[in-house]
Amino acid sequence: MTQQGDIFQQLTSTTSVGVSSAAFAELCTALYERELSLLAHQPQVSTGLLQRRLQSLPYHVKNAARGMLENEAPYTLDIQNASWQTPQKRQLAISSTQPAKLQKWLGRQARLGDTVPIFDLRGPIHLARLDSIDRIDREQQRVHCNMHGWFDFSGRCIEPVGEHSTGSSQNDKLWLLKPDSSNLAPAFCGHQWNHKGKVDPRTLSLREVLLATTVDF
């Protein structure tokens, strides 16, 4: 089984041309420690699955760290915490013009694999997540995201309502938005809100970090 020391050696041994080795190593360390903590606290993880995840961890962490350094996101990169920062809005809201903007973007520019922001207003904590488009059905005016399912071209979730949900209002609070810098900001920076206002940002998963690094600003 791959040892932690071996993984760390792999993480910091190579960098791409033009990337600061010190910044790269610091980002790798932060991402690596975060993922190990996550794996350590996951219940009922088989030895085989844990081994596969550890073996692939150096590859994904190096790609994430390199991508964070090379990405031109209009947010401040916090190297020590492997995160982006930008001023947080008072609340997570969807403007009245968003459905039309999204529909135009989906009809003309969207491509398979594009990273998109999902605004989740269903629970006591409102937040934005990053997802990717894996199917565009322009005939039926709908788009499928890898983790969150189907949305219509206005951005409203059209996934079937589960038997334990409170009704269609749950889908009315899950929205796909056009991936511009304003809508991506809360997802990149992990911004969260409750009924009182702003709360501490969440930590992005490694998957979300990798999706973020593919966004072309």
C-alpha positions in Angstrom: 0.0 0.0 0.0 1.3 3.5 -0.9 2.7 5.2 2.2 1.9 8.8 3.1 5.6 9.8 3.0 5.8 8.4 -0.5 2.8 10.3 -1.7 4.2 13.6 -0.3 7.5 12.9 -2.0 5.6 12.6 -5.3 3.6 15.7 -4.7 6.6 18.1 -4.3 9.1 16.5 -6.6 8.0 18.0 -9.9 6.5 21.3 -11.0 5.7 22.7 -14.4 7.7 25.5 -16.0 6.8 28.9 -14.7 5.2 27.6 -11.5 6.8 28.7 -8.2 8.0 25.5 -6.5 7.5 26.9 -3.0 3.9 27.9 -3.7 3.3 24.7 -5.5 4.6 22.7 -2.5 2.5 24.7 -0.1 -0.7 24.2 -2.1 0.1 20.5 -2.4 0.6 20.2 1.4 -2.7 22.0 2.2 -4.7 19.9 -0.3 -3.0 16.7 0.7 -3.7 17.2 4.4 -7.3 18.1 3.7 -7.9 15.0 1.7 -6.2 12.7 4.2 -8.4 14.2 7.0 -11.5 13.6 4.8 -10.5 10.0 4.1 -9.8 9.3 7.7 -13.3 10.4 8.8 -15.2 8.6 6.1 -17.2 5.7 7.6 -17.1 2.2 6.1 -14.4 2.7 3.6 -13.0 -0.6 2.4 -9.3 -1.2 2.3 -9.3 -1.6 -1.4 -11.2 1.7 -2.0 -8.9 3.5 0.4 -5.8 2.2 -1.4 -7.1 3.2 -4.8 -7.9 6.7 -3.5 -4.4 7.1 -1.9 -2.7 5.9 -5.1 -4.5 8.5 -7.2 -4.2 11.3 -4.7 -0.7 12.6 -5.8 -2.0 12.9 -9.4 -5.1 14.8 -8.5 -3.5 17.0 -5.9 -0.6 18.0 -8.2 -3.1 18.9 -11.0 -5.2 20.9 -8.5 -2.2 22.8 -7.2 -0.8 23.5 -10.6 -4.2 24.6 -11.8 -4.8 26.9 -8.9 -1.5 28.7 -9.6 -2.1 29.0 -13.3 -5.8 29.9 -13.3 -6.6 33.6 -13.8 -9.7 33.6 -11.5 -10.5 37.2 -10.4 -10.3 36.2 -6.7 -7.4 36.2 -4.2 -5.6 32.8 -4.0 -4.8 31.8 -0.4 -1.9 29.5 -0.9 -1.6 28.4 2.8 -5.2 27.2 2.9 -5.5 26.2 -0.8 -8.6 28.4 -1.3 -9.8 31.5 -3.1 -11.1 34.6 -1.3 -13.3 37.5 -2.4 -15.7 39.8 -0.5 -18.9 37.9 0.4 -22.4 39.3 -0.6 -25.0 39.9 2.0 -27.0 36.9 0.7 -27.1 34.3 -2.0 -29.7 35.5 -4.5 -30.7 34.9 -8.1 -31.4 38.1 -10.1 -34.5 38.3 -12.4 -32.2 38.5 -15.4 -30.4 35.2 -14.8 -32.8 32.8 -16.5 -32.6 34.8 -19.8 -28.8 35.0 -19.5 -28.4 31.3 -18.8 -30.8 30.4 -21.7 -28.8 32.4 -24.1 -25.5 31.0 -22.9 -26.8 27.4 -23.0 -28.1 27.9 -26.5 -25.0 29.4 -28.0 -21.8 28.8 -26.0 -22.2 26.0 -23.5 -20.2 22.8 -24.1 -19.9 19.4 -22.6 -17.5 19.5 -19.6 -18.1 23.1 -18.8 -17.9 24.0 -15.1 -21.0 25.7 -13.8 -22.3 27.1 -10.5 -25.2 25.6 -8.7 -27.0 27.7 -6.1 -28.5 25.5 -3.3 -31.2 27.4 -1.3 -32.9 24.2 0.1 -31.6 23.9 3.6 -30.8 26.1 6.6 -27.4 26.9 5.0 -27.5 28.5 1.6 -24.4 27.9 -0.6 -23.1 27.5 -4.1 -21.3 24.4 -5.5 -19.4 23.7 -8.6 -20.6 21.0 -11.0 -20.0 20.1 -14.7 -22.3 19.7 -17.7 -22.3 16.2 -19.1 -25.4 16.4 -21.4 -27.1 19.3 -23.3 -30.5 18.5 -24.8 -31.3 21.6 -26.9 -34.3 20.0 -28.4 -36.0 19.7 -25.0 -34.4 22.8 -23.6 -32.7 20.9 -20.7 -29.2 20.3 -19.5 -27.8 17.6 -17.2 -25.1 18.3 -14.5 -22.9 15.4 -13.3 -23.8 15.7 -9.6 -27.1 17.6 -9.5 -29.1 16.1 -12.4 -31.4 17.8 -14.9 -32.2 21.5 -15.1 -34.3 23.4 -17.7 -32.8 26.2 -19.7 -34.0 28.8 -17.2 -31.9 27.1 -14.6 -34.6 25.5 -12.5 -34.0 21.9 -11.3 -36.4 19.4 -13.0 -35.2 16.3 -11.2 -38.1 14.1 -9.9 -39.0 15.0 -6.4 -38.1 12.3 -3.9 -40.6 10.6 -1.7 -39.2 12.2 1.4 -39.0 15.7 0.1 -41.5 18.4 1.0 -42.7 18.9 -2.6 -41.7 20.8 -5.8 -40.5 23.8 -3.7 -37.3 21.8 -3.1 -36.5 21.8 -6.8 -37.5 25.5 -7.0 -34.6 26.2 -4.6 -31.9 24.4 -6.6 -30.6 26.5 -9.5 -28.1 26.3 -12.3 -26.6 29.7 -13.2 -24.5 31.1 -16.0 -20.8 30.7 -15.2 -19.7 34.3 -15.0 -17.3 35.7 -12.4 -20.1 37.0 -10.2 -22.0 33.7 -10.0 -18.8 31.6 -9.7 -17.5 33.7 -6.8 -19.5 32.1 -4.0 -18.7 28.6 -5.3 -15.0 29.3 -5.8 -14.7 30.8 -2.3 -17.0 28.5 -0.4 -19.4 31.3 0.8 -22.3 30.3 3.0 -25.3 32.0 4.6 -27.9 31.1 7.2 -31.0 33.0 8.4 -28.9 35.5 10.2 -26.5 36.2 7.3 -23.0 35.3 6.5 -21.3 32.2 8.1 -17.8 30.9 7.8 -16.8 29.7 4.3 -16.8 26.0 3.6 -13.8 24.1 2.3 -14.1 23.0 -1.3 -13.7 19.3 -2.1 -10.8 18.3 -4.3 -13.3 17.6 -7.1 -14.6 21.1 -6.9 -11.1 22.5 -6.9 -10.2 20.6 -10.0 -13.4 21.8 -11.7 -12.6 25.4 -10.7 -9.2 25.1 -12.4 -10.8 24.4 -15.7 -12.7 27.7 -15.8 -11.4 30.1 -18.4 -12.0 33.7 -17.3 
